[in-house]
Amino acid sequence: MPLISVITSTYNRRKEFLPQCIRSVKGFRGVSVEHIIVDDCSTDGTEEYVKGLPKSAGNIKYFRTKENSGSDTIPKNLGIEKAKGRYLLFLDDDVQLRPGAIERLYKHLRETDSDIVYGDMWITPNNEPGIAHDFDLQLLSLRNYIDTSSALMKKSCALYVGGWDTTLPKFVDWNFFIRLAKAGFKFTRLKEYTFNYFLHDKTKSQRVETKMYTHPDLGRLFVPTFDPVGCKIRLDNFKEVKAPRVVIFTIHYDRIEYSKKTYKEMKETAGYKFDWFVVDNGSDGTGEWLKTIPTKYLMEYPENMGITKSSNMLIDVIGRKNYDIIIKIDNDVEFITYNWLTDIVDLWERNHLVYVSPYVEGLVDNPGGALRVGRALIGDNLIEITQHIGGIFAAIDAKAYKNFRWKDRVYHGYQDLEASTAFVKHGYMPCYFPKHIIRHRDGTSGQQKKYKSYFNRRKSEKVTTAPREEVVRDLKSPWN
C-alpha cells in the first residue's frame, strides 16, 4: 500500500484542537498513513500528550523544533524532511479530516495522473462551504482558493520547490501553491468536502493584519505578502539550488558563413553558460568546422535528414541528460542584444511555463513575431503573450519535451506551429521578450539573393517529401 505522510505542525493547541485533529487521521483503507506531528516548542503539555497516546491512536511520529519559530513554515519543512511517504498532506492542527478523505484524494490523484489534488472545505460552526474553484493559475495569482489542509501531493513536488517560504508573515499556503503551479506540476480539484475548518480568533488570518483592494471583476481581495507572478519558484530550504542547466540545439544545412557568425555571436552575447548540440545535414564543410569548436554533441549526415527527424533525434539525446531549459535556435540568427540568456533563465526561475523568444526584427508579414494577445510582467521583465512563436528561437522548460516529438515529415513545413500548439495544450504560454532582439541574418529577401541554389533546393524538397495532412489536422489552435 502507498505510504502517505500527514504532516501537522502545532503550537499550544493541546486542549482546543489537536486531539480531534489526531483522531481524524486514522481508520483509512487502501492506504498506509503516518501522522507526523511537529511541535513548535509548545508549553501546554503537547509533548506529554502526544507521547502518551496509545498505539490505537494511529501511526504517530512526534518531532519537536529546537526553539519556537513563531511560524508554521519551519515545522512544516521539518515534517517534509522527516516524512517517509511518497505523498504528503499538510493537515493544520485546528482542522479535521472527513472520513475517507485521504483515500478519495489519493484515488483522484492516480486517476487523473496529477501531481497535486485538492478538495473542498466545510466551515464550522457556520455550516457553510469555504471558497472553492477548479484549478486556474491566472485566478490563483489573484486569490487563493486552495487551503493548506486540502491538498495531497507527491513529496517530490514539495522537495523540488524547496518547501514552504519561511520569510513570509502570511499567505504561506498561497505562496506554496503558486510556486508549485508555476513549476508546471499538475493540479486537479476533487469536488468533495475533505475536511472541516473551525473558525476561531487565534488563526494567523486573525492575528496578522492584512490589506485589501477592490478588483474590477472579483470584488474585495487580499493584498498578498509576496509577488504571485514574479516570485521565484525554488527555495534552498533542503539543499542548495543549483544554477539551471541550459542546452541549445541547432540544425545546420549549408550556409557555413551564417553558422560561424551565429555561433560567435551566441557565445559572446548570451551572458550565461550553455551546452550546444548540433546536427549537420551534409552541408558545405560545416561538419568539419563544427569539429573544431567545443560542441557538446554532434551528429553528421551525408544528406539532408529534414528538420523533424533531426530535431527529434537531438531531443532524444538531450532527454537523457539533466537539463532544465532547452532552446532551439536556427543557424541564421543574428543576436542584437546582450545577456539574453541570463534574462531568459531569470524568467524560467519565476515561471517554468513560459515558451519564449526574443523580439524578432525584420519580419515583413509579422513584425516582431506572431500577433500579441496580452502582456504581463514577470519580475521586472515585460513579456508579450502570443498564440505561437516561430522556430528561429524557441526556449522552454525541458519537461515540455517529455511527451512531445514532431510529426511533420516535410523538411520545411509546420514544425513551429506544431510545437506551439502542443505546448499550449500542456499549459505552456508562448510569448515574446521585447527586451531582447534577434533577426534573420540578411532578411529573407537578402538570403534568397545570396543563397539562390539553397532556396531552390528547399522548394524542391517541399514538393517531393511526404504529405502533411495528418499534422495539419491536429493543428487546431487551442486559443480558438
SVG drawing of the C-alpha trace seen along z (x, -y; Angstrom):
<svg xmlns="http://www.w3.org/2000/svg" viewBox="-25 -49 64 51">
<polyline fill="none" stroke="black" stroke-width="0.4" points="0.0,0.0 1.2,-3.5 2.5,-5.4 1.1,-8.9 2.7,-11.2 0.2,-13.5 2.2,-16.5 0.7,-18.5 2.6,-21.5 1.3,-22.6 1.8,-25.1 -0.2,-25.2 -3.3,-23.5 -3.3,-20.6 -6.7,-21.3 -8.6,-23.1 -8.0,-21.4 -5.1,-18.9 -6.9,-15.9 -9.7,-16.0 -7.2,-16.6 -5.3,-13.4 -8.5,-11.4 -9.4,-12.2 -6.1,-10.7 -6.9,-7.0 -9.1,-4.3 -8.3,-4.7 -8.5,-1.8 -6.3,-1.1 -3.5,-3.4 -0.9,-3.4 -0.7,-6.6 2.0,-8.0 1.0,-11.1 4.0,-13.3 3.4,-15.9 5.9,-18.7 5.7,-20.6 7.0,-24.1 8.1,-24.1 4.6,-24.1 4.4,-24.9 0.9,-23.4 1.9,-19.8 1.6,-18.9 4.7,-16.7 3.5,-14.7 0.1,-14.3 1.3,-13.1 3.9,-10.7 1.3,-9.3 -1.1,-8.3 -1.8,-4.6 -0.9,-2.7 -4.6,-2.6 -4.4,-6.3 -2.6,-5.7 0.9,-5.6 2.1,-8.8 5.6,-10.1 6.5,-13.1 9.2,-15.7 10.0,-18.9 11.8,-22.0 14.8,-23.3 13.2,-26.6 9.9,-28.3 10.0,-29.6 6.9,-31.8 5.6,-30.4 4.2,-27.1 6.5,-27.1 9.7,-25.9 7.9,-23.0 6.2,-22.0 9.6,-21.9 10.9,-19.8 8.0,-17.5 8.9,-17.2 12.4,-16.1 11.1,-13.5 8.4,-12.1 8.9,-8.6 5.8,-8.6 5.8,-9.2 2.8,-11.5 2.2,-14.4 -0.8,-16.1 -0.3,-19.1 -3.1,-19.0 -3.3,-22.0 -3.8,-21.3 -7.2,-23.2 -8.9,-21.2 -10.4,-17.7 -10.2,-15.3 -13.5,-13.8 -13.9,-10.0 -12.5,-8.5 -10.9,-11.8 -7.3,-10.5 -8.5,-7.5 -10.6,-9.7 -7.8,-12.2 -5.3,-9.5 -7.7,-7.7 -8.4,-11.0 -4.7,-11.8 -3.9,-8.5 -7.0,-8.5 -6.2,-12.0 -2.4,-11.4 -2.0,-14.6 0.9,-15.8 -1.4,-17.7 -5.1,-17.1 -7.1,-19.3 -10.6,-19.0 -13.1,-21.5 -13.6,-22.6 -16.6,-22.8 -16.6,-25.7 -17.9,-25.2 -19.7,-26.5 -21.2,-28.5 -22.1,-25.2 -21.2,-26.6 -18.7,-25.7 -15.5,-27.5 -14.1,-29.1 -13.6,-26.5 -12.7,-26.7 -11.4,-24.4 -7.7,-24.9 -6.9,-28.2 -3.4,-29.5 -4.4,-33.0 -7.1,-33.2 -4.7,-31.7 -2.4,-34.7 -5.2,-36.9 -6.9,-34.9 -6.1,-31.7 -8.8,-29.0 -6.7,-26.1 -6.4,-25.5 -3.3,-24.1 -5.2,-21.1 -7.0,-20.3 -4.1,-19.1 -2.5,-15.7 0.7,-15.9 3.7,-14.0 6.6,-14.5 8.9,-15.1 6.9,-18.3 7.4,-19.8 11.1,-18.9 11.6,-20.4 10.2,-23.9 12.1,-23.8 9.1,-23.5 7.5,-26.5 8.8,-30.0 9.9,-30.8 10.2,-34.6 6.6,-35.4 4.4,-36.7 1.2,-35.5 -0.3,-33.6 2.3,-30.9 -0.1,-28.3 -0.9,-30.7 2.8,-31.2 3.4,-27.4 0.7,-26.5 1.7,-29.3 5.3,-28.1 4.1,-24.5 1.8,-25.7 4.5,-27.8 6.9,-24.8 4.4,-23.1 3.0,-20.5 -0.5,-19.3 -3.3,-20.3 -6.7,-18.8 -9.7,-19.6 -11.7,-16.8 -15.2,-18.3 -15.9,-16.8 -15.6,-18.1 -12.5,-16.5 -12.0,-18.4 -13.8,-20.6 -12.4,-24.0 -13.1,-25.5 -13.4,-29.3 -11.7,-30.8 -10.0,-34.0 -6.5,-32.6 -5.8,-31.8 -3.0,-33.6 -5.6,-35.4 -6.9,-37.0 -3.6,-37.7 -1.7,-39.2 -3.2,-42.4 -4.0,-42.2 -4.6,-44.9 -7.3,-44.6 -8.1,-46.1 -11.1,-46.1 -10.7,-44.1 -12.9,-45.2 -14.3,-41.7 -13.6,-39.7 -14.5,-42.4 -12.6,-42.7 -9.3,-40.7 -6.4,-40.4 -3.1,-42.1 -0.5,-39.3 2.6,-39.5 4.6,-38.3 4.5,-38.7 2.5,-35.8 3.7,-36.3 7.3,-37.3 8.3,-35.3 11.0,-32.6 9.9,-29.0 12.6,-27.2 13.9,-27.8 17.1,-26.3 15.5,-25.0 16.6,-21.4 19.6,-21.7 21.5,-24.2 19.5,-25.3 21.9,-24.8 22.1,-27.1 19.7,-25.9 21.4,-23.9 20.8,-25.1 21.2,-23.3 20.9,-25.0 20.3,-22.8 20.8,-23.9 20.3,-22.1 22.8,-23.0 22.1,-22.7 24.6,-24.6 25.4,-28.3 28.5,-27.8 29.1,-31.6 25.9,-32.0 26.6,-29.2 30.0,-30.6 28.6,-34.1 25.6,-32.8 27.9,-30.7 30.3,-33.5 27.5,-36.0 25.6,-33.4 28.7,-32.7 29.6,-36.4 26.2,-37.8 24.4,-35.0 25.8,-36.0 25.2,-32.6 26.8,-29.2 25.1,-26.7 25.9,-23.4 25.5,-23.2 24.0,-20.2 24.1,-20.2 23.1,-18.3 24.9,-18.8 22.8,-17.6 25.5,-17.0 26.3,-20.7 29.2,-22.6 32.0,-21.9 30.0,-22.8 30.6,-19.4 34.4,-19.8 34.2,-23.3 31.9,-22.1 34.6,-19.6 37.0,-22.4 34.7,-24.1 33.6,-22.8 30.1,-21.4 28.7,-19.1 27.2,-16.7 27.5,-16.5 25.5,-14.4 26.7,-14.3 24.7,-13.0 25.7,-12.9 22.3,-14.2 19.5,-16.4 17.5,-14.5 15.0,-17.3 14.0,-19.5 11.7,-17.0 13.9,-13.9 17.0,-16.0 15.2,-17.7 13.6,-14.5 17.0,-12.8 18.6,-15.6 15.7,-15.8 16.1,-12.1 19.7,-12.6 19.2,-15.7 16.4,-14.0 18.9,-11.5 20.8,-14.4 19.8,-16.5 18.9,-19.9 16.4,-22.4 15.9,-24.6 16.0,-23.6 16.4,-26.2 16.0,-25.7 18.0,-28.2 18.2,-28.5 21.7,-28.8 20.9,-32.1 20.1,-34.1 21.7,-37.5 21.9,-38.4 21.5,-42.1 21.3,-42.5 23.5,-41.1 22.7,-38.9 19.6,-37.5 20.2,-34.0 20.7,-35.4 17.3,-37.1 15.6,-34.0 16.9,-31.9 15.6,-34.5 12.2,-34.2 12.3,-30.4 13.2,-30.7 10.0,-32.6 7.7,-30.6 8.6,-27.3 5.6,-27.6 6.9,-30.3 7.6,-29.4 9.7,-32.3 11.6,-34.0 13.3,-37.4 11.6,-40.0 12.3,-39.1 13.2,-42.1 12.9,-42.3 9.8,-40.2 7.7,-41.8 4.5,-39.9 4.5,-39.6 6.6,-42.4 8.3,-41.1 6.6,-37.7 3.0,-36.5 0.1,-38.7 0.1,-39.6 -2.9,-38.7 -1.8,-40.1 1.1,-41.4 2.4,-40.6 5.2,-41.5 7.3,-38.6 9.5,-40.1 10.9,-43.3 10.6,-41.9 7.8,-42.6 6.6,-39.7 4.1,-39.8 1.8,-36.8 1.0,-35.4 -0.6,-32.4 2.6,-30.8 6.2,-31.6 8.5,-30.9 11.2,-28.4 14.1,-30.9 14.4,-30.9 12.3,-28.9 13.2,-28.4 11.1,-26.2 11.3,-24.1 13.0,-20.8 10.0,-18.8 7.9,-20.1 9.6,-17.7 8.8,-14.7 5.8,-13.7 6.4,-15.7 8.1,-14.9 7.4,-16.5 5.2,-14.6 5.5,-16.9 7.6,-14.9 8.1,-17.8 11.6,-19.1 10.4,-22.7 6.8,-22.6 4.6,-23.4 7.1,-22.4 6.9,-25.8 3.1,-25.8 3.0,-22.2 5.3,-22.7 3.4,-25.8 0.1,-24.0 1.3,-21.0 2.9,-23.1 -0.1,-25.3 -2.3,-22.2 0.0,-21.2 -0.2,-24.6 2.8,-26.5 2.5,-30.1 4.0,-31.3 5.5,-34.8 8.0,-37.3 10.5,-39.0 10.8,-42.6 13.8,-43.5 16.0,-41.3 16.2,-41.5 17.2,-39.0 16.8,-38.9 17.1,-36.7 20.6,-37.4 20.3,-39.5 16.5,-39.2 14.5,-36.7 14.9,-38.6 18.6,-39.1 19.1,-35.4 17.3,-34.4 19.6,-36.6 22.7,-35.4 21.9,-31.7 19.7,-31.2 20.6,-27.5 19.9,-26.7 16.3,-28.2 15.6,-26.4 16.7,-23.2 14.3,-23.8 11.4,-24.4 12.1,-21.1 12.2,-19.3 8.9,-20.7 7.3,-19.3 8.9,-15.9 8.6,-15.0 5.7,-13.2 2.3,-14.8 1.4,-16.6 -2.4,-16.3 -2.2,-14.4 -0.2,-17.1 -2.4,-19.9 -5.5,-18.2 -4.0,-18.2 -3.1,-21.9 -6.4,-23.4 -5.4,-26.3 -6.3,-25.9 -6.8,-29.6 -9.9,-29.5"/>
</svg>
